Amino acid sequence: MTKKDLFRIILKIAGLYFLVTIVFYQIPSFLVFIKTVPVISLVVAFAVLLIIAAIFSALIFKPDLIINLLKLDKGFDGDNITLQPISFLNLIKLSVIVIGLFLIVKQLPEFITHVFFLFKLLVKNQNGISGMVENQILTDYVAWAIKIITLITGFLMITNYSAIARFVIKKDSENN
């Protein structure tokens, strides 16, 4: 198995997890807000649906595009992954990539949902209609910051996995 095959498998699993997260957690949240402003809600929901479909199709059907874009297959010793004992450095690299993907897959649907709610609330506020719960969603800066920082951290972990792994190995060797 090559490292590119391994990353294809990981990205497809992440895509399936993304789909499950969207279906069971985010779509019910969308349905609550569609009742408030039906016409604008449908337009925004359609745009969000297109973004979600693009992410899902990229993860499931075009993982090579993501692998090449993020250069996931670069920085390893060899091209093949053998079932022999894996070096500690390669194991750390793989772990950093998996953790970064998990962070992104975990927070991206929630972030898209919050952006959807933000657009809906901005449209509602132009009409002078606002409630306490809606204003809380708009002004929950801590939740927004956590989502954005998590997404950026996941992206940085995926793009800089080799440097992070070398740093961890270096710190481990200094401690021993």
C-alpha positions as protocol buffer text, in pm:
chain_id: "A"
residue {
  index: 1
  type: MET
  ca { x: 0 y: 0 z: 0 }
}
residue {
  index: 2
  type: THR
  ca { x: 133 y: 342 z: -89 }
}
residue {
  index: 3
  type: LYS
  ca { x: 102 y: 642 z: 136 }
}
residue {
  index: 4
  type: LYS
  ca { x: -132 y: 802 z: -118 }
}
residue {
  index: 5
  type: ASP
  ca { x: -365 y: 500 z: -88 }
}
residue {
  index: 6
  type: LEU
  ca { x: -362 y: 536 z: 290 }
}
residue {
  index: 7
  type: PHE
  ca { x: -452 y: 904 z: 268 }
}
residue {
  index: 8
  type: ARG
  ca { x: -730 y: 823 z: 20 }
}
residue {
  index: 9
  type: ILE
  ca { x: -878 y: 582 z: 273 }
}
residue {
  index: 10
  type: ILE
  ca { x: -845 y: 834 z: 556 }
}
residue {
  index: 11
  type: LEU
  ca { x: -1007 y: 1112 z: 351 }
}
residue {
  index: 12
  type: LYS
  ca { x: -1295 y: 888 z: 245 }
}
residue {
  index: 13
  type: ILE
  ca { x: -1356 y: 792 z: 607 }
}
residue {
  index: 14
  type: ALA
  ca { x: -1345 y: 1161 z: 700 }
}
residue {
  index: 15
  type: GLY
  ca { x: -1599 y: 1230 z: 423 }
}
residue {
  index: 16
  type: LEU
  ca { x: -1834 y: 968 z: 559 }
}
residue {
  index: 17
  type: TYR
  ca { x: -1796 y: 1110 z: 909 }
}
residue {
  index: 18
  type: PHE
  ca { x: -1864 y: 1457 z: 765 }
}
residue {
  index: 19
  type: LEU
  ca { x: -2183 y: 1327 z: 600 }
}
residue {
  index: 20
  type: VAL
  ca { x: -2305 y: 1164 z: 921 }
}
residue {
  index: 21
  type: THR
  ca { x: -2235 y: 1482 z: 1118 }
}
residue {
  index: 22
  type: ILE
  ca { x: -2426 y: 1692 z: 866 }
}
residue {
  index: 23
  type: VAL
  ca { x: -2726 y: 1459 z: 845 }
}
residue {
  index: 24
  type: PHE
  ca { x: -2773 y: 1395 z: 1215 }
}
residue {
  index: 25
  type: TYR
  ca { x: -2660 y: 1721 z: 1375 }
}
residue {
  index: 26
  type: GLN
  ca { x: -2669 y: 2012 z: 1131 }
}
residue {
  index: 27
  type: ILE
  ca { x: -2973 y: 1953 z: 910 }
}
residue {
  index: 28
  type: PRO
  ca { x: -3212 y: 1946 z: 1208 }
}
residue {
  index: 29
  type: SER
  ca { x: -3067 y: 2281 z: 1313 }
}
residue {
  index: 30
  type: PHE
  ca { x: -3132 y: 2422 z: 965 }
}
residue {
  index: 31
  type: LEU
  ca { x: -3493 y: 2309 z: 975 }
}
residue {
  index: 32
  type: VAL
  ca { x: -3561 y: 2516 z: 1286 }
}
residue {
  index: 33
  type: PHE
  ca { x: -3459 y: 2839 z: 1116 }
}
residue {
  index: 34
  type: ILE
  ca { x: -3619 y: 2771 z: 777 }
}
residue {
  index: 35
  type: LYS
  ca { x: -3962 y: 2845 z: 928 }
}
residue {
  index: 36
  type: THR
  ca { x: -3867 y: 3205 z: 1015 }
}
residue {
  index: 37
  type: VAL
  ca { x: -3789 y: 3357 z: 672 }
}
residue {
  index: 38
  type: PRO
  ca { x: -3886 y: 3094 z: 413 }
}
residue {
  index: 39
  type: VAL
  ca { x: -3770 y: 3259 z: 87 }
}
residue {
  index: 40
  type: ILE
  ca { x: -3433 y: 3380 z: 205 }
}
residue {
  index: 41
  type: SER
  ca { x: -3386 y: 3064 z: 408 }
}
residue {
  index: 42
  type: LEU
  ca { x: -3424 y: 2851 z: 99 }
}
residue {
  index: 43
  type: VAL
  ca { x: -3166 y: 3056 z: -91 }
}
residue {
  index: 44
  type: VAL
  ca { x: -2913 y: 3044 z: 192 }
}
residue {
  index: 45
  type: ALA
  ca { x: -2989 y: 2677 z: 262 }
}
residue {
  index: 46
  type: PHE
  ca { x: -2930 y: 2598 z: -106 }
}
residue {
  index: 47
  type: ALA
  ca { x: -2595 y: 2780 z: -97 }
}
residue {
  index: 48
  type: VAL
  ca { x: -2491 y: 2596 z: 219 }
}
residue {
  index: 49
  type: LEU
  ca { x: -2608 y: 2270 z: 64 }
}
residue {
  index: 50
  type: LEU
  ca { x: -2385 y: 2336 z: -239 }
}
residue {
  index: 51
  type: ILE
  ca { x: -2085 y: 2401 z: -13 }
}
residue {
  index: 52
  type: ILE
  ca { x: -2153 y: 2086 z: 187 }
}
residue {
  index: 53
  type: ALA
  ca { x: -2196 y: 1882 z: -133 }
}
residue {
  index: 54
  type: ALA
  ca { x: -1869 y: 2019 z: -269 }
}
residue {
  index: 55
  type: ILE
  ca { x: -1680 y: 1929 z: 49 }
}
residue {
  index: 56
  type: PHE
  ca { x: -1839 y: 1584 z: 65 }
}
residue {
  index: 57
  type: SER
  ca { x: -1771 y: 1508 z: -302 }
}
residue {
  index: 58
  type: ALA
  ca { x: -1412 y: 1628 z: -270 }
}
residue {
  index: 59
  type: LEU
  ca { x: -1355 y: 1404 z: 32 }
}
residue {
  index: 60
  type: ILE
  ca { x: -1526 y: 1097 z: -113 }
}
residue {
  index: 61
  type: PHE
  ca { x: -1483 y: 1119 z: -489 }
}
residue {
  index: 62
  type: LYS
  ca { x: -1171 y: 1335 z: -536 }
}
residue {
  index: 63
  type: PRO
  ca { x: -935 y: 1264 z: -247 }
}
residue {
  index: 64
  type: ASP
  ca { x: -635 y: 1295 z: -482 }
}
residue {
  index: 65
  type: LEU
  ca { x: -720 y: 1662 z: -530 }
}
residue {
  index: 66
  type: ILE
  ca { x: -702 y: 1720 z: -154 }
}
residue {
  index: 67
  type: ILE
  ca { x: -387 y: 1508 z: -120 }
}
residue {
  index: 68
  type: ASN
  ca { x: -214 y: 1712 z: -390 }
}
residue {
  index: 69
  type: LEU
  ca { x: -349 y: 2045 z: -263 }
}
residue {
  index: 70
  type: LEU
  ca { x: -233 y: 1985 z: 95 }
}
residue {
  index: 71
  type: LYS
  ca { x: 78 y: 1789 z: -18 }
}
residue {
  index: 72
  type: LEU
  ca { x: -4 y: 1509 z: 224 }
}
residue {
  index: 73
  type: ASP
  ca { x: 215 y: 1255 z: 48 }
}
residue {
  index: 74
  type: LYS
  ca { x: 529 y: 1467 z: 77 }
}
residue {
  index: 75
  type: GLY
  ca { x: 779 y: 1446 z: 361 }
}
residue {
  index: 76
  type: PHE
  ca { x: 781 y: 1069 z: 416 }
}
residue {
  index: 77
  type: ASP
  ca { x: 1088 y: 851 z: 380 }
}
residue {
  index: 78
  type: GLY
  ca { x: 948 y: 616 z: 115 }
}
residue {
  index: 79
  type: ASP
  ca { x: 650 y: 586 z: -113 }
}
residue {
  index: 80
  type: ASN
  ca { x: 524 y: 252 z: 16 }
}
residue {
  index: 81
  type: ILE
  ca { x: 381 y: 180 z: 356 }
}
residue {
  index: 82
  type: THR
  ca { x: 479 y: -163 z: 470 }
}
residue {
  index: 83
  type: LEU
  ca { x: 335 y: -370 z: 748 }
}
residue {
  index: 84
  type: GLN
  ca { x: 678 y: -398 z: 902 }
}
residue {
  index: 85
  type: PRO
  ca { x: 746 y: -192 z: 1210 }
}
residue {
  index: 86
  type: ILE
  ca { x: 673 y: 170 z: 1121 }
}
residue {
  index: 87
  type: SER
  ca { x: 928 y: 427 z: 1225 }
}
residue {
  index: 88
  type: PHE
  ca { x: 830 y: 646 z: 1516 }
}
residue {
  index: 89
  type: LEU
  ca { x: 863 y: 960 z: 1301 }
}
residue {
  index: 90
  type: ASN
  ca { x: 621 y: 829 z: 1038 }
}
residue {
  index: 91
  type: LEU
  ca { x: 376 y: 722 z: 1306 }
}
residue {
  index: 92
  type: ILE
  ca { x: 385 y: 1071 z: 1458 }
}
residue {
  index: 93
  type: LYS
  ca { x: 338 y: 1227 z: 1112 }
}
residue {
  index: 94
  type: LEU
  ca { x: 37 y: 1010 z: 1046 }
}
residue {
  index: 95
  type: SER
  ca { x: -106 y: 1085 z: 1389 }
}
residue {
  index: 96
  type: VAL
  ca { x: -71 y: 1461 z: 1337 }
}
residue {
  index: 97
  type: ILE
  ca { x: -252 y: 1438 z: 1004 }
}
residue {
  index: 98
  type: VAL
  ca { x: -534 y: 1228 z: 1150 }
}
residue {
  index: 99
  type: ILE
  ca { x: -577 y: 1467 z: 1443 }
}
residue {
  index: 100
  type: GLY
  ca { x: -579 y: 1767 z: 1207 }
}
residue {
  index: 101
  type: LEU
  ca { x: -840 y: 1600 z: 986 }
}
residue {
  index: 102
  type: PHE
  ca { x: -1050 y: 1516 z: 1290 }
}
residue {
  index: 103
  type: LEU
  ca { x: -1041 y: 1879 z: 1406 }
}
residue {
  index: 104
  type: ILE
  ca { x: -1152 y: 2003 z: 1067 }
}
residue {
  index: 105
  type: VAL
  ca { x: -1420 y: 1740 z: 1014 }
}
residue {
  index: 106
  type: LYS
  ca { x: -1554 y: 1795 z: 1365 }
}
residue {
  index: 107
  type: GLN
  ca { x: -1580 y: 2175 z: 1345 }
}
residue {
  index: 108
  type: LEU
  ca { x: -1653 y: 2244 z: 977 }
}
residue {
  index: 109
  type: PRO
  ca { x: -2021 y: 2143 z: 977 }
}
residue {
  index: 110
  type: GLU
  ca { x: -2084 y: 2342 z: 1293 }
}
residue {
  index: 111
  type: PHE
  ca { x: -1901 y: 2643 z: 1149 }
}
residue {
  index: 112
  type: ILE
  ca { x: -2105 y: 2626 z: 828 }
}
residue {
  index: 113
  type: THR
  ca { x: -2423 y: 2605 z: 1036 }
}
residue {
  index: 114
  type: HIS
  ca { x: -2323 y: 2911 z: 1240 }
}
residue {
  index: 115
  type: VAL
  ca { x: -2246 y: 3105 z: 920 }
}
residue {
  index: 116
  type: PHE
  ca { x: -2588 y: 3003 z: 789 }
}
residue {
  index: 117
  type: PHE
  ca { x: -2752 y: 3127 z: 1109 }
}
residue {
  index: 118
  type: LEU
  ca { x: -2550 y: 3448 z: 1092 }
}
residue {
  index: 119
  type: PHE
  ca { x: -2677 y: 3524 z: 742 }
}
residue {
  index: 120
  type: LYS
  ca { x: -3033 y: 3448 z: 846 }
}
residue {
  index: 121
  type: LEU
  ca { x: -3007 y: 3668 z: 1154 }
}
residue {
  index: 122
  type: LEU
  ca { x: -2853 y: 3954 z: 959 }
}
residue {
  index: 123
  type: VAL
  ca { x: -3143 y: 3940 z: 714 }
}
residue {
  index: 124
  type: LYS
  ca { x: -3396 y: 3922 z: 999 }
}
residue {
  index: 125
  type: ASN
  ca { x: -3231 y: 4213 z: 1180 }
}
residue {
  index: 126
  type: GLN
  ca { x: -3269 y: 4428 z: 869 }
}
residue {
  index: 127
  type: ASN
  ca { x: -3642 y: 4374 z: 902 }
}
residue {
  index: 128
  type: GLY
  ca { x: -3632 y: 4476 z: 1270 }
}
residue {
  index: 129
  type: ILE
  ca { x: -3714 y: 4131 z: 1404 }
}
residue {
  index: 130
  type: SER
  ca { x: -3474 y: 3991 z: 1661 }
}
residue {
  index: 131
  type: GLY
  ca { x: -3499 y: 3779 z: 1969 }
}
residue {
  index: 132
  type: MET
  ca { x: -3279 y: 3707 z: 2266 }
}
residue {
  index: 133
  type: VAL
  ca { x: -3168 y: 3364 z: 2139 }
}
residue {
  index: 134
  type: GLU
  ca { x: -3093 y: 3500 z: 1793 }
}
residue {
  index: 135
  type: ASN
  ca { x: -2884 y: 3785 z: 1930 }
}
residue {
  index: 136
  type: GLN
  ca { x: -2697 y: 3539 z: 2149 }
}
residue {
  index: 137
  type: ILE
  ca { x: -2597 y: 3338 z: 1840 }
}
residue {
  index: 138
  type: LEU
  ca { x: -2473 y: 3658 z: 1674 }
}
residue {
  index: 139
  type: THR
  ca { x: -2275 y: 3775 z: 1975 }
}
residue {
  index: 140
  type: ASP
  ca { x: -2135 y: 3444 z: 2099 }
}
residue {
  index: 141
  type: TYR
  ca { x: -1782 y: 3549 z: 2016 }
}
residue {
  index: 142
  type: VAL
  ca { x: -1625 y: 3273 z: 2221 }
}
residue {
  index: 143
  type: ALA
  ca { x: -1799 y: 3000 z: 2018 }
}
residue {
  index: 144
  type: TRP
  ca { x: -1704 y: 3174 z: 1693 }
}
residue {
  index: 145
  type: ALA
  ca { x: -1342 y: 3208 z: 1806 }
}
residue {
  index: 146
  type: ILE
  ca { x: -1323 y: 2843 z: 1912 }
}
residue {
  index: 147
  type: LYS
  ca { x: -1457 y: 2723 z: 1578 }
}
residue {
  index: 148
  type: ILE
  ca { x: -1225 y: 2944 z: 1374 }
}
residue {
  index: 149
  type: ILE
  ca { x: -919 y: 2862 z: 1585 }
}
residue {
  index: 150
  type: THR
  ca { x: -998 y: 2490 z: 1566 }
}
residue {
  index: 151
  type: LEU
  ca { x: -1031 y: 2502 z: 1188 }
}
residue {
  index: 152
  type: ILE
  ca { x: -708 y: 2697 z: 1150 }
}
residue {
  index: 153
  type: THR
  ca { x: -527 y: 2463 z: 1390 }
}
residue {
  index: 154
  type: GLY
  ca { x: -648 y: 2157 z: 1198 }
}
residue {
  index: 155
  type: PHE
  ca { x: -540 y: 2312 z: 869 }
}
residue {
  index: 156
  type: LEU
  ca { x: -198 y: 2404 z: 1008 }
}
residue {
  index: 157
  type: MET
  ca { x: -153 y: 2056 z: 1151 }
}
residue {
  index: 158
  type: ILE
  ca { x: -228 y: 1898 z: 814 }
}
residue {
  index: 159
  type: THR
  ca { x: -4 y: 2131 z: 616 }
}
residue {
  index: 160
  type: ASN
  ca { x: 286 y: 2128 z: 866 }
}
residue {
  index: 161
  type: TYR
  ca { x: 269 y: 1768 z: 990 }
}
residue {
  index: 162
  type: SER
  ca { x: 633 y: 1695 z: 908 }
}
residue {
  index: 163
  type: ALA
  ca { x: 769 y: 1989 z: 1107 }
}
residue {
  index: 164
  type: ILE
  ca { x: 539 y: 1909 z: 1400 }
}
residue {
  index: 165
  type: ALA
  ca { x: 652 y: 1545 z: 1401 }
}
residue {
  index: 166
  type: ARG
  ca { x: 1020 y: 1645 z: 1393 }
}
residue {
  index: 167
  type: PHE
  ca { x: 955 y: 1891 z: 1678 }
}
residue {
  index: 168
  type: VAL
  ca { x: 787 y: 1619 z: 1887 }
}
residue {
  index: 169
  type: ILE
  ca { x: 1073 y: 1376 z: 1817 }
}
residue {
  index: 170
  type: LYS
  ca { x: 1329 y: 1643 z: 1903 }
}
residue {
  index: 171
  type: LYS
  ca { x: 1156 y: 1728 z: 2232 }
}
residue {
  index: 172
  type: ASP
  ca { x: 1123 y: 1356 z: 2313 }
}
residue {
  index: 173
  type: SER
  ca { x: 1494 y: 1295 z: 2250 }
}
residue {
  index: 174
  type: GLU
  ca { x: 1587 y: 1600 z: 2463 }
}
residue {
  index: 175
  type: ASN
  ca { x: 1381 y: 1465 z: 2754 }
}
residue {
  index: 176
  type: ASN
  ca { x: 1547 y: 1120 z: 2735 }
}
